[in-house]
Amino acid sequence: MAKRDYYEVLGVPKTATEDDIRQAYRRLARQYHPDVAKENPKAAEEKFKEFSEAYEVLADADKRQKYDQLGFAGVETDFGPGGFNWQNFTHMGDLEDLLGASPLFQQVFAGFGMPFGGGGRMAGPYRGSDVELTIRLPLLAAVQGAHPTVEVPHTGPCADCHGTGARNGTALETCSECRGEGQVRRVQNRGYTQLITIAECPRCHGLGQRVLEKCPTCGGNGRTTTVERIELTVPPGVDDGSVLRVPGHGTVGVRGGRAGDLFVQVILEPSADFHREGTDLFSETTVPLSVALLGGEVEVATIEGRAALKIPAGTQPETQFRLRAKGFPRFRGSSRGDQIVTVHVEVPRSLSGHEKELLREALGAGSSAPSKRDWSFRRRSS
């Protein structure tokens, strides 16, 4: 049977975000895990493997890009000659987060051929899932860079009880009801037939063991949440909406697997005085009419302080001037954009009579009203 498109398998559009893809996978995992799909476990196993393969590709930015460009041929080398198998699945931590870090997680999925070893332990290490955060920084950070500190919560197996929920990880006894199986099997005779039902043990809730004394660190939950403080390096020239990757600071890996990565989206706060277009910075200033007419020098605000701007005589309203290298650095580059300043001219709202006469004289306009002699001459001439 031909393979289905990965986006179709997960039921998401090609424009789906990482969060959309993760939510779709979690929804399918709940729908098809063995406790729910008891009537046809073989079909459920194939379904589970199909959407796990799709998730393995679409949840990884590099694999997703290759798949979008080349289709299935783009990701063939990421799997083996026989195609996808559970040894290729690097997101086991997402499943553990879904059901909790406990033997129940291992028992539930062991029936699907996932890589579990003896004693209910998974055979190999698995990479932890990625963590996404958003930080907001002032626009100045795009010029000077920044070193903000973020707090990243991590939830994982309790270090004191190793995820068992029991004090020191040893205060456990085998469940007397299921004898350590985690399931109870009941047989009902109905004439010539037998009805066999297998269900989770109500006493140990599928763990196969009973906690004698709860772990004081996690309260018997088996998981703890710690907060890691990480200082980020935001480089100069960063764009609004850029995403920074911090390797190894995501969710802790499963069974010794490496941790996932931290992805931090940078949002730059808008400014009332400046706006950005690429590496150029745009601003406005207002100068007196006298400066526009006669020329002069004014101080204008820049993203980092103030700078002198020369205004030549006869400057017209809305003229733009360029301040070289006062804009934004190019990302991971040495050059820098400019600041473009639009000049508005302030026109006085009122003038004294003396000021008006001086202005007329300076502009060569003379008196605005004709004299009586001029008027009489004009009448005789007409």
ChimeraX attribute file (.defattr): number of C-alpha atoms within 10 A of each C-alpha:
attribute: neighborCount
match mode: 1-to-1
recipient: residues
	/A:1	3
	/A:2	4
	/A:3	8
	/A:4	12
	/A:5	13
	/A:6	24
	/A:7	17
	/A:8	12
	/A:9	19
	/A:10	24
	/A:11	16
	/A:12	16
	/A:13	12
	/A:14	12
	/A:15	8
	/A:16	13
	/A:17	13
	/A:18	14
	/A:19	11
	/A:20	15
	/A:21	21
	/A:22	16
	/A:23	14
	/A:24	17
	/A:25	25
	/A:26	16
	/A:27	13
	/A:28	17
	/A:29	18
	/A:30	15
	/A:31	14
	/A:32	18
	/A:33	19
	/A:34	22
	/A:35	14
	/A:36	12
	/A:37	15
	/A:38	12
	/A:39	10
	/A:40	10
	/A:41	17
	/A:42	14
	/A:43	12
	/A:44	19
	/A:45	19
	/A:46	13
	/A:47	17
	/A:48	19
	/A:49	19
	/A:50	18
	/A:51	22
	/A:52	25
	/A:53	21
	/A:54	21
	/A:55	24
	/A:56	19
	/A:57	21
	/A:58	25
	/A:59	20
	/A:60	14
	/A:61	11
	/A:62	12
	/A:63	16
	/A:64	20
	/A:65	15
	/A:66	16
	/A:67	19
	/A:68	14
	/A:69	11
	/A:70	11
	/A:71	14
	/A:72	16
	/A:73	10
	/A:74	15
	/A:75	19
	/A:76	14
	/A:77	10
	/A:78	12
	/A:79	15
	/A:80	11
	/A:81	8
	/A:82	7
	/A:83	12
	/A:84	19
	/A:85	16
	/A:86	15
	/A:87	14
	/A:88	14
	/A:89	19
	/A:90	21
	/A:91	21
	/A:92	21
	/A:93	25
	/A:94	19
	/A:95	17
	/A:96	17
	/A:97	16
	/A:98	14
	/A:99	14
	/A:100	19
	/A:101	22
	/A:102	20
	/A:103	19
	/A:104	19
	/A:105	18
	/A:106	22
	/A:107	20
	/A:108	14
	/A:109	17
	/A:110	17
	/A:111	14
	/A:112	18
	/A:113	11
	/A:114	18
	/A:115	16
	/A:116	16
	/A:117	12
	/A:118	7
	/A:119	8
	/A:120	14
	/A:121	14
	/A:122	17
	/A:123	13
	/A:124	13
	/A:125	16
	/A:126	23
	/A:127	24
	/A:128	28
	/A:129	24
	/A:130	23
	/A:131	18
	/A:132	16
	/A:133	14
	/A:134	13
	/A:135	13
	/A:136	14
	/A:137	17
	/A:138	13
	/A:139	22
	/A:140	17
	/A:141	20
	/A:142	24
	/A:143	22
	/A:144	16
	/A:145	17
	/A:146	18
	/A:147	12
	/A:148	13
	/A:149	13
	/A:150	16
	/A:151	12
	/A:152	17
	/A:153	15
	/A:154	15
	/A:155	13
	/A:156	23
	/A:157	22
	/A:158	23
	/A:159	15
	/A:160	19
	/A:161	23
	/A:162	19
	/A:163	23
	/A:164	29
	/A:165	29
	/A:166	25
	/A:167	22
	/A:168	18
	/A:169	19
	/A:170	15
	/A:171	17
	/A:172	18
	/A:173	13
	/A:174	16
	/A:175	20
	/A:176	13
	/A:177	16
	/A:178	21
	/A:179	14
	/A:180	18
	/A:181	19
	/A:182	23
	/A:183	21
	/A:184	17
	/A:185	12
	/A:186	11
	/A:187	10
	/A:188	10
	/A:189	9
	/A:190	8
	/A:191	6
	/A:192	5
	/A:193	8
	/A:194	11
	/A:195	9
	/A:196	10
	/A:197	10
	/A:198	11
	/A:199	13
	/A:200	18
	/A:201	20
	/A:202	13
	/A:203	17
	/A:204	20
	/A:205	16
	/A:206	24
	/A:207	25
	/A:208	24
	/A:209	23
	/A:210	20
	/A:211	20
	/A:212	13
	/A:213	16
	/A:214	20
	/A:215	24
	/A:216	14
	/A:217	18
	/A:218	21
	/A:219	15
	/A:220	18
	/A:221	20
	/A:222	25
	/A:223	23
	/A:224	16
	/A:225	12
	/A:226	13
	/A:227	11
	/A:228	13
	/A:229	11
	/A:230	14
	/A:231	12
	/A:232	15
	/A:233	13
	/A:234	19
	/A:235	18
	/A:236	19
	/A:237	22
	/A:238	25
	/A:239	20
	/A:240	17
	/A:241	14
	/A:242	12
	/A:243	18
	/A:244	19
	/A:245	15
	/A:246	17
	/A:247	13
	/A:248	16
	/A:249	22
	/A:250	22
	/A:251	24
	/A:252	23
	/A:253	21
	/A:254	24
	/A:255	16
	/A:256	12
	/A:257	16
	/A:258	19
	/A:259	20
	/A:260	23
	/A:261	20
	/A:262	21
	/A:263	18
	/A:264	19
	/A:265	17
	/A:266	19
	/A:267	18
	/A:268	19
	/A:269	13
	/A:270	13
	/A:271	12
	/A:272	7
	/A:273	12
	/A:274	17
	/A:275	14
	/A:276	17
	/A:277	10
	/A:278	13
	/A:279	21
	/A:280	20
	/A:281	22
	/A:282	19
	/A:283	19
	/A:284	16
	/A:285	15
	/A:286	15
	/A:287	19
	/A:288	13
	/A:289	18
	/A:290	15
	/A:291	19
	/A:292	21
	/A:293	15
	/A:294	12
	/A:295	15
	/A:296	14
	/A:297	12
	/A:298	15
	/A:299	12
	/A:300	15
	/A:301	16
	/A:302	19
	/A:303	20
	/A:304	11
	/A:305	7
	/A:306	10
	/A:307	12
	/A:308	12
	/A:309	16
	/A:310	12
	/A:311	19
	/A:312	14
	/A:313	13
	/A:314	13
	/A:315	19
	/A:316	14
	/A:317	15
	/A:318	14
	/A:319	12
	/A:320	17
	/A:321	15
	/A:322	15
	/A:323	17
	/A:324	12
	/A:325	15
	/A:326	20
	/A:327	26
	/A:328	28
	/A:329	24
	/A:330	19
	/A:331	16
	/A:332	10
	/A:333	9
	/A:334	7
	/A:335	12
	/A:336	18
	/A:337	18
	/A:338	17
	/A:339	25
	/A:340	19
	/A:341	22
	/A:342	16
	/A:343	20
	/A:344	19
	/A:345	19
	/A:346	14
	/A:347	10
	/A:348	9
	/A:349	5
	/A:350	8
	/A:351	10
	/A:352	8
	/A:353	9
	/A:354	9
	/A:355	11
	/A:356	13
	/A:357	16
	/A:358	13
	/A:359	14
	/A:360	14
	/A:361	12
	/A:362	10
	/A:363	9
	/A:364	9
	/A:365	10
	/A:366	13
	/A:367	11
	/A:368	8
	/A:369	6
	/A:370	9
	/A:371	9
	/A:372	9
	/A:373	9
	/A:374	9
	/A:375	11
	/A:376	11
	/A:377	10
	/A:378	10
	/A:379	9
	/A:380	7
	/A:381	7
	/A:382	6
